[in-house]
Amino acid sequence: MAVLGTMHQKEKVIAPLLQQKLGLQVIVPENLNTDQFGTFTREIKRPGTQIAAAKLKALKALELTGKNIGIASEGSFAPHPHIPYIYANREIIIFIDKENKLEIFGEVFSLDTNFNHQTVSNLAEAKEFATKAGFPDHGLVISCQLKNQSDIHLIKGITTESKLIESVNWALHNSHNHQINIETDMRAMYNPTRMKNIEKATADLIQKLNSCCPQCATPGFAVTDRKPGLPCDLCHQPTSLTLAAIYQCQNCGFRQEKLFPNGQEFADPSQCIYCNP
């Protein structure tokens, strides 16, 4: 049995996969407030890295229940590192086995996200944003600075048109400058697109749990590094593309190099600095 550190209904996609593929039953602890480890709406800052936050959630779930296996996930949203004006979603999920002293991560990096925000000054602009964000299937958040106050007022979990109209009108009326911020609600239970990415990260975790070290049979024999140098198909000079993946066991340290992990033995000449400088 494993315990999942969440308060945002992530068990809907995580638990069935772990049960089906590993026979692992998943429970969710009561009274676990994962918002203490950071919120997307920025009122609580995440303590440290994305991985650190996921680990804190899993450890807290273990502490509350006394179980040996803890699971938790954490998402991040940021501009894509190589594609301008496009947001990306990185989801990671951690599996902690206290008894066997294992920490195994699954992850996915996806362009499939509705993450966005906009400053609006009227209801029509808010409705236009909502339509583009996939509302009402995807929830929204309204925020504004109230008159004569320094704190930001938040209205979360907006999932109906009546609630959107009510929230926008109230916020515009009470905003110090008659402008408000509208953004996508990135909490899992209000964002089915993100929930699908959490499911994909869980599938990656399961694959790694099923990958055992050839030397000691410990689960989690996964890629820890990649070696560039895939040769160009035209001139055969090394390129920056991956030639080999390095697998390593976190228990015994055994390392193994696997050539051509992406299923190709040569790089397209367009990726070669000699053929396409």
C-alpha atoms as a printed R data frame, in Angstrom:
    type eleno elety resid chain resno       x      y       z
1   ATOM     1    CA   MET     A     1   0.000  0.000   0.000
2   ATOM     2    CA   ALA     A     2   1.176  3.534  -0.836
3   ATOM     3    CA   VAL     A     3   0.093  6.949   0.376
4   ATOM     4    CA   LEU     A     4  -0.354  9.825  -2.072
5   ATOM     5    CA   GLY     A     5   0.322 13.353  -0.851
6   ATOM     6    CA   THR     A     6  -2.366 15.441  -2.545
7   ATOM     7    CA   MET     A     7  -5.401 17.574  -1.805
8   ATOM     8    CA   HIS     A     8  -6.215 18.268  -5.457
9   ATOM     9    CA   GLN     A     9  -7.709 14.911  -6.521
10  ATOM    10    CA   LYS     A    10  -4.614 13.656  -8.360
11  ATOM    11    CA   GLU     A    11  -5.507 10.160  -7.175
12  ATOM    12    CA   LYS     A    12  -8.070 10.093 -10.003
13  ATOM    13    CA   VAL     A    13  -5.294  9.479 -12.555
14  ATOM    14    CA   ILE     A    14  -2.419  8.217 -10.390
15  ATOM    15    CA   ALA     A    15  -4.159  5.514  -8.335
16  ATOM    16    CA   PRO     A    16  -5.763  3.525 -11.201
17  ATOM    17    CA   LEU     A    17  -2.461  3.269 -13.094
18  ATOM    18    CA   LEU     A    18  -0.489  2.104 -10.068
19  ATOM    19    CA   GLN     A    19  -3.196 -0.412  -9.198
20  ATOM    20    CA   GLN     A    20  -3.456 -1.750 -12.746
21  ATOM    21    CA   LYS     A    21   0.248 -1.886 -13.629
22  ATOM    22    CA   LEU     A    22   1.845 -2.643 -10.248
23  ATOM    23    CA   GLY     A    23  -0.978 -3.970  -8.106
24  ATOM    24    CA   LEU     A    24  -0.269 -1.122  -5.697
25  ATOM    25    CA   GLN     A    25  -3.185  0.235  -3.688
26  ATOM    26    CA   VAL     A    26  -3.076  3.997  -3.131
27  ATOM    27    CA   ILE     A    27  -4.700  5.937  -0.312
28  ATOM    28    CA   VAL     A    28  -4.890  9.693   0.303
29  ATOM    29    CA   PRO     A    29  -4.279 10.982   3.825
30  ATOM    30    CA   GLU     A    30  -6.844 13.173   5.496
31  ATOM    31    CA   ASN     A    31  -6.020 16.699   6.627
32  ATOM    32    CA   LEU     A    32  -2.937 17.097   4.420
33  ATOM    33    CA   ASN     A    33  -2.655 20.682   3.223
34  ATOM    34    CA   THR     A    34  -0.225 20.548   0.294
35  ATOM    35    CA   ASP     A    35  -0.653 24.298  -0.268
36  ATOM    36    CA   GLN     A    36   1.879 24.755   2.538
37  ATOM    37    CA   PHE     A    37   4.507 23.676  -0.004
38  ATOM    38    CA   GLY     A    38   3.605 26.384  -2.514
39  ATOM    39    CA   THR     A    39   0.662 27.639  -4.572
40  ATOM    40    CA   PHE     A    40   0.366 28.500  -8.255
41  ATOM    41    CA   THR     A    41  -1.343 31.764  -7.284
42  ATOM    42    CA   ARG     A    42   1.852 32.852  -5.539
43  ATOM    43    CA   GLU     A    43   0.497 33.648  -2.059
44  ATOM    44    CA   ILE     A    44   2.710 30.834  -0.728
45  ATOM    45    CA   LYS     A    45   6.143 30.485  -2.295
46  ATOM    46    CA   ARG     A    46   7.403 27.009  -3.147
47  ATOM    47    CA   PRO     A    47  10.248 25.996  -0.817
48  ATOM    48    CA   GLY     A    48  13.148 25.154  -3.106
49  ATOM    49    CA   THR     A    49  13.013 23.221  -6.367
50  ATOM    50    CA   GLN     A    50  10.133 21.387  -7.991
51  ATOM    51    CA   ILE     A    51  11.634 18.051  -6.942
52  ATOM    52    CA   ALA     A    52  12.131 19.292  -3.381
53  ATOM    53    CA   ALA     A    53   8.466 20.309  -3.145
54  ATOM    54    CA   ALA     A    54   7.267 16.916  -4.378
55  ATOM    55    CA   LYS     A    55   9.527 15.190  -1.867
56  ATOM    56    CA   LEU     A    56   8.187 17.318   0.998
57  ATOM    57    CA   LYS     A    57   4.615 16.347   0.085
58  ATOM    58    CA   ALA     A    58   5.459 12.642  -0.027
59  ATOM    59    CA   LEU     A    59   7.361 12.774   3.269
60  ATOM    60    CA   LYS     A    60   4.521 14.631   4.969
61  ATOM    61    CA   ALA     A    61   2.053 12.001   3.752
62  ATOM    62    CA   LEU     A    62   4.322  9.284   5.150
63  ATOM    63    CA   GLU     A    63   4.575 11.121   8.459
64  ATOM    64    CA   LEU     A    64   0.791 11.429   8.769
65  ATOM    65    CA   THR     A    65   0.055  7.782   7.960
66  ATOM    66    CA   GLY     A    66   3.098  5.793   9.073
67  ATOM    67    CA   LYS     A    67   3.260  4.007   5.717
68  ATOM    68    CA   ASN     A    68   6.513  2.979   3.995
69  ATOM    69    CA   ILE     A    69   5.748  4.062   0.424
70  ATOM    70    CA   GLY     A    70   4.951  7.693  -0.312
71  ATOM    71    CA   ILE     A    71   4.065  9.310  -3.630
72  ATOM    72    CA   ALA     A    72   3.573 12.946  -4.615
73  ATOM    73    CA   SER     A    73   3.704 15.098  -7.719
74  ATOM    74    CA   GLU     A    74   4.573 18.696  -8.498
75  ATOM    75    CA   GLY     A    75   4.032 20.753 -11.639
76  ATOM    76    CA   SER     A    76   5.711 23.818 -13.074
77  ATOM    77    CA   PHE     A    77   4.824 26.143 -15.923
78  ATOM    78    CA   ALA     A    78   7.238 28.390 -17.781
79  ATOM    79    CA   PRO     A    79   8.066 29.700 -21.259
80  ATOM    80    CA   HIS     A    80   9.498 26.974 -23.468
81  ATOM    81    CA   PRO     A    81  13.325 27.189 -23.458
82  ATOM    82    CA   HIS     A    82  13.579 27.013 -27.255
83  ATOM    83    CA   ILE     A    83  10.197 28.038 -28.708
84  ATOM    84    CA   PRO     A    84   9.270 31.725 -28.252
85  ATOM    85    CA   TYR     A    85   5.839 32.709 -26.912
86  ATOM    86    CA   ILE     A    86   4.936 29.117 -25.994
87  ATOM    87    CA   TYR     A    87   4.392 27.818 -22.454
88  ATOM    88    CA   ALA     A    88   5.383 24.329 -21.334
89  ATOM    89    CA   ASN     A    89   4.337 22.124 -18.430
90  ATOM    90    CA   ARG     A    90   6.817 19.914 -16.573
91  ATOM    91    CA   GLU     A    91   5.242 17.363 -14.270
92  ATOM    92    CA   ILE     A    92   7.295 15.196 -11.929
93  ATOM    93    CA   ILE     A    93   6.135 12.442  -9.608
94  ATOM    94    CA   ILE     A    94   8.246 10.956  -6.842
95  ATOM    95    CA   PHE     A    95   8.082  7.447  -5.387
96  ATOM    96    CA   ILE     A    96   9.733  7.075  -1.969
97  ATOM    97    CA   ASP     A    97  10.271  3.616  -0.478
98  ATOM    98    CA   LYS     A    98  11.507  4.135   3.102
99  ATOM    99    CA   GLU     A    99  12.119  0.450   3.773
100 ATOM   100    CA   ASN     A   100  14.352 -0.048   0.719
101 ATOM   101    CA   LYS     A   101  15.730  3.518   0.733
102 ATOM   102    CA   LEU     A   102  14.636  4.267  -2.820
103 ATOM   103    CA   GLU     A   103  13.627  7.528  -4.504
104 ATOM   104    CA   ILE     A   104  12.425  7.154  -8.089
105 ATOM   105    CA   PHE     A   105  11.068  9.939 -10.291
106 ATOM   106    CA   GLY     A   106   8.734  9.946 -13.248
107 ATOM   107    CA   GLU     A   107   8.353 13.030 -15.384
108 ATOM   108    CA   VAL     A   108   6.940 14.540 -18.540
109 ATOM   109    CA   PHE     A   109   7.722 17.786 -20.353
110 ATOM   110    CA   SER     A   110   4.745 18.856 -22.442
111 ATOM   111    CA   LEU     A   111   3.613 21.699 -24.678
112 ATOM   112    CA   ASP     A   112   0.046 20.624 -23.982
113 ATOM   113    CA   THR     A   113  -1.068 23.260 -21.480
114 ATOM   114    CA   ASN     A   114  -3.558 26.124 -21.312
115 ATOM   115    CA   PHE     A   115  -1.409 28.060 -18.819
116 ATOM   116    CA   ASN     A   116  -1.960 31.792 -19.382
117 ATOM   117    CA   HIS     A   117  -2.904 35.078 -17.736
118 ATOM   118    CA   GLN     A   118  -4.097 38.518 -18.781
119 ATOM   119    CA   THR     A   119  -4.991 41.917 -17.350
120 ATOM   120    CA   VAL     A   120  -8.550 42.915 -18.283
121 ATOM   121    CA   SER     A   121 -10.699 45.973 -17.668
122 ATOM   122    CA   ASN     A   122 -14.165 44.710 -18.581
123 ATOM   123    CA   LEU     A   123 -16.321 41.579 -18.655
124 ATOM   124    CA   ALA     A   124 -16.069 41.114 -22.425
125 ATOM   125    CA   GLU     A   125 -12.270 40.833 -22.241
126 ATOM   126    CA   ALA     A   126 -12.570 38.360 -19.368
127 ATOM   127    CA   LYS     A   127 -15.016 36.189 -21.332
128 ATOM   128    CA   GLU     A   128 -12.739 36.219 -24.373
129 ATOM   129    CA   PHE     A   129  -9.829 35.017 -22.243
130 ATOM   130    CA   ALA     A   130 -12.030 32.352 -20.673
131 ATOM   131    CA   THR     A   131 -13.028 30.938 -24.049
132 ATOM   132    CA   LYS     A   132  -9.388 30.656 -25.152
133 ATOM   133    CA   ALA     A   133  -8.491 28.968 -21.839
134 ATOM   134    CA   GLY     A   134 -11.027 26.156 -22.297
135 ATOM   135    CA   PHE     A   135 -13.530 27.448 -19.747
136 ATOM   136    CA   PRO     A   136 -15.691 26.068 -18.129
137 ATOM   137    CA   ASP     A   137 -13.984 22.645 -18.358
138 ATOM   138    CA   HIS     A   138 -10.857 24.434 -17.121
139 ATOM   139    CA   GLY     A   139 -11.175 26.631 -14.052
140 ATOM   140    CA   LEU     A   140 -10.114 30.261 -13.738
141 ATOM   141    CA   VAL     A   141  -8.710 32.561 -11.055
142 ATOM   142    CA   ILE     A   142  -9.435 36.274 -10.622
143 ATOM   143    CA   SER     A   143  -7.071 38.501  -8.671
144 ATOM   144    CA   CYS     A   144  -6.939 42.213  -7.947
145 ATOM   145    CA   GLN     A   145  -5.607 44.755  -5.496
146 ATOM   146    CA   LEU     A   146  -8.480 46.201  -3.518
147 ATOM   147    CA   LYS     A   147  -8.957 49.894  -2.810
148 ATOM   148    CA   ASN     A   148  -6.944 51.150   0.170
149 ATOM   149    CA   GLN     A   149  -5.366 47.711   0.659
150 ATOM   150    CA   SER     A   150  -1.944 46.328  -0.201
151 ATOM   151    CA   ASP     A   151  -2.909 42.639  -0.248
152 ATOM   152    CA   ILE     A   152  -4.012 40.877  -3.423
153 ATOM   153    CA   HIS     A   153  -7.552 39.477  -3.300
154 ATOM   154    CA   LEU     A   154  -8.019 36.059  -4.964
155 ATOM   155    CA   ILE     A   155 -11.105 34.263  -6.247
156 ATOM   156    CA   LYS     A   156 -10.205 30.674  -7.187
157 ATOM   157    CA   GLY     A   157 -11.974 27.712  -8.727
158 ATOM   158    CA   ILE     A   158 -14.277 29.630 -11.073
159 ATOM   159    CA   THR     A   159 -16.005 26.962 -13.193
160 ATOM   160    CA   THR     A   160 -19.417 28.398 -14.132
161 ATOM   161    CA   GLU     A   161 -20.413 31.372 -16.250
162 ATOM   162    CA   SER     A   162 -22.504 32.850 -13.441
163 ATOM   163    CA   LYS     A   163 -19.546 32.660 -11.041
164 ATOM   164    CA   LEU     A   164 -17.272 34.203 -13.683
165 ATOM   165    CA   ILE     A   165 -19.638 37.131 -14.254
166 ATOM   166    CA   GLU     A   166 -20.147 37.671 -10.540
167 ATOM   167    CA   SER     A   167 -16.414 37.496  -9.777
168 ATOM   168    CA   VAL     A   168 -15.318 39.770 -12.622
169 ATOM   169    CA   ASN     A   169 -17.948 42.430 -11.869
170 ATOM   170    CA   TRP     A   170 -17.141 42.392  -8.144
171 ATOM   171    CA   ALA     A   171 -13.384 42.558  -8.703
172 ATOM   172    CA   LEU     A   172 -13.624 45.373 -11.275
173 ATOM   173    CA   HIS     A   173 -15.843 47.391  -8.932
174 ATOM   174    CA   ASN     A   174 -13.530 46.939  -5.959
175 ATOM   175    CA   SER     A   175 -10.169 47.112  -7.734
176 ATOM   176    CA   HIS     A   176  -8.056 50.166  -6.946
177 ATOM   177    CA   ASN     A   177  -7.527 50.887 -10.666
178 ATOM   178    CA   HIS     A   178 -10.560 49.123 -12.205
179 ATOM   179    CA   GLN     A   179  -8.318 46.487 -13.732
180 ATOM   180    CA   ILE     A   180  -8.030 42.849 -12.696
181 ATOM   181    CA   ASN     A   181  -5.914 39.819 -13.519
182 ATOM   182    CA   ILE     A   182  -7.520 36.690 -14.913
183 ATOM   183    CA   GLU     A   183  -5.537 33.464 -15.143
184 ATOM   184    CA   THR     A   184  -5.949 29.749 -15.604
185 ATOM   185    CA   ASP     A   185  -6.444 27.736 -12.422
186 ATOM   186    CA   MET     A   186  -3.576 25.251 -12.597
187 ATOM   187    CA   ARG     A   187  -4.665 23.071  -9.663
188 ATOM   188    CA   ALA     A   188  -5.138 19.533 -10.968
189 ATOM   189    CA   MET     A   189  -8.845 19.128 -10.198
190 ATOM   190    CA   TYR     A   190  -9.631 22.342 -12.114
191 ATOM   191    CA   ASN     A   191  -7.363 21.606 -15.089
192 ATOM   192    CA   PRO     A   192  -7.999 18.403 -17.064
193 ATOM   193    CA   THR     A   193  -5.171 19.194 -19.487
194 ATOM   194    CA   ARG     A   194  -2.674 19.230 -16.633
195 ATOM   195    CA   MET     A   195  -4.258 16.104 -15.163
196 ATOM   196    CA   LYS     A   196  -3.434 14.257 -18.400
197 ATOM   197    CA   ASN     A   197   0.217 15.283 -18.044
198 ATOM   198    CA   ILE     A   198   0.247 13.980 -14.462
199 ATOM   199    CA   GLU     A   199  -1.067 10.698 -15.847
200 ATOM   200    CA   LYS     A   200   1.786 10.628 -18.393
201 ATOM   201    CA   ALA     A   201   4.354 11.311 -15.665
202 ATOM   202    CA   THR     A   202   2.861  8.428 -13.680
203 ATOM   203    CA   ALA     A   203   3.260  6.145 -16.692
204 ATOM   204    CA   ASP     A   204   6.929  7.174 -16.894
205 ATOM   205    CA   LEU     A   205   7.324  6.389 -13.184
206 ATOM   206    CA   ILE     A   206   5.828  2.938 -13.680
207 ATOM   207    CA   GLN     A   207   8.217  2.258 -16.559
208 ATOM   208    CA   LYS     A   208  11.171  3.141 -14.320
209 ATOM   209    CA   LEU     A   209   9.839  1.041 -11.443
210 ATOM   210    CA   ASN     A   210   9.662 -1.896 -13.851
211 ATOM   211    CA   SER     A   211  13.232 -1.286 -15.035
212 ATOM   212    CA   CYS     A   212  15.514 -3.246 -12.696
213 ATOM   213    CA   CYS     A   213  19.284 -3.142 -12.353
214 ATOM   214    CA   PRO     A   214  20.948 -6.038 -14.258
215 ATOM   215    CA   GLN     A   215  23.388 -6.437 -11.392
216 ATOM   216    CA   CYS     A   216  21.328 -6.202  -8.178
217 ATOM   217    CA   ALA     A   217  17.717 -6.204  -9.501
218 ATOM   218    CA   THR     A   218  16.829 -2.940  -7.716
219 ATOM   219    CA   PRO     A   219  13.952 -1.043  -9.431
220 ATOM   220    CA   GLY     A   220  14.575  2.370 -10.950
221 ATOM   221    CA   PHE     A   221  17.430  1.498 -13.327
222 ATOM   222    CA   ALA     A   222  16.989  4.669 -15.371
223 ATOM   223    CA   VAL     A   223  18.775  7.229 -17.513
224 ATOM   224    CA   THR     A   224  20.968  9.545 -15.443
225 ATOM   225    CA   ASP     A   225  22.992 11.103 -18.273
226 ATOM   226    CA   ARG     A   226  23.176 11.335 -22.042
227 ATOM   227    CA   LYS     A   227  26.216 11.336 -24.305
228 ATOM   228    CA   PRO     A   228  26.082 13.553 -27.420
229 ATOM   229    CA   GLY     A   229  27.793 12.702 -30.691
230 ATOM   230    CA   LEU     A   230  25.223 11.018 -32.956
231 ATOM   231    CA   PRO     A   231  26.998 11.034 -36.363
232 ATOM   232    CA   CYS     A   232  25.667 13.036 -39.293
233 ATOM   233    CA   ASP     A   233  24.069 10.908 -41.988
234 ATOM   234    CA   LEU     A   234  25.928 12.851 -44.688
235 ATOM   235    CA   CYS     A   235  29.434 13.660 -43.401
236 ATOM   236    CA   HIS     A   236  29.523 11.293 -40.385
237 ATOM   237    CA   GLN     A   237  30.891 14.014 -38.101
238 ATOM   238    CA   PRO     A   238  29.522 14.004 -34.523
239 ATOM   239    CA   THR     A   239  26.522 16.219 -33.779
240 ATOM   240    CA   SER     A   240  25.008 17.491 -30.544
241 ATOM   241    CA   LEU     A   241  22.239 14.886 -30.708
242 ATOM   242    CA   THR     A   242  22.255 11.946 -28.282
243 ATOM   243    CA   LEU     A   243  24.512  9.038 -29.209
244 ATOM   244    CA   ALA     A   244  24.056  7.033 -26.017
245 ATOM   245    CA   ALA     A   245  22.037  7.033 -22.811
246 ATOM   246    CA   ILE     A   246  23.738  6.258 -19.514
247 ATOM   247    CA   TYR     A   247  21.735  4.134 -17.076
248 ATOM   248    CA   GLN     A   248  22.742  3.900 -13.425
249 ATOM   249    CA   CYS     A   249  21.488  2.007 -10.395
250 ATOM   250    CA   GLN     A   250  20.980  4.163  -7.304
251 ATOM   251    CA   ASN     A   251  21.540  1.128  -5.067
252 ATOM   252    CA   CYS     A   252  24.784 -0.507  -6.272
253 ATOM   253    CA   GLY     A   253  26.016  2.173  -8.668
254 ATOM   254    CA   PHE     A   254  26.157 -0.138 -11.701
255 ATOM   255    CA   ARG     A   255  26.315  1.847 -14.968
256 ATOM   256    CA   GLN     A   256  25.355  0.788 -18.456
257 ATOM   257    CA   GLU     A   257  25.633  2.640 -21.769
258 ATOM   258    CA   LYS     A   258  22.955  2.069 -24.392
259 ATOM   259    CA   LEU     A   259  23.614  3.336 -27.928
260 ATOM   260    CA   PHE     A   260  20.973  5.023 -30.071
261 ATOM   261    CA   PRO     A   261  18.284  5.401 -27.371
262 ATOM   262    CA   ASN     A   262  16.054  7.386 -29.723
263 ATOM   263    CA   GLY     A   263  16.048  4.617 -32.323
264 ATOM   264    CA   GLN     A   264  18.202  6.401 -34.904
265 ATOM   265    CA   GLU     A   265  21.840  5.699 -35.803
266 ATOM   266    CA   PHE     A   266  22.453  8.883 -37.781
267 ATOM   267    CA   ALA     A   267  21.425 12.520 -37.442
268 ATOM   268    CA   ASP     A   268  19.692 14.524 -40.140
269 ATOM   269    CA   PRO     A   269  22.266 16.786 -41.893
270 ATOM   270    CA   SER     A   270  20.122 19.798 -40.930
271 ATOM   271    CA   GLN     A   271  21.263 19.144 -37.334
272 ATOM   272    CA   CYS     A   272  24.962 19.065 -38.289
273 ATOM   273    CA   ILE     A   273  27.120 22.166 -37.741
274 ATOM   274    CA   TYR     A   274  29.422 21.059 -40.583
275 ATOM   275    CA   CYS     A   275  26.731 20.425 -43.202
276 ATOM   276    CA   ASN     A   276  24.455 23.204 -41.983
277 ATOM   277    CA   PRO     A   277  26.686 25.832 -40.322
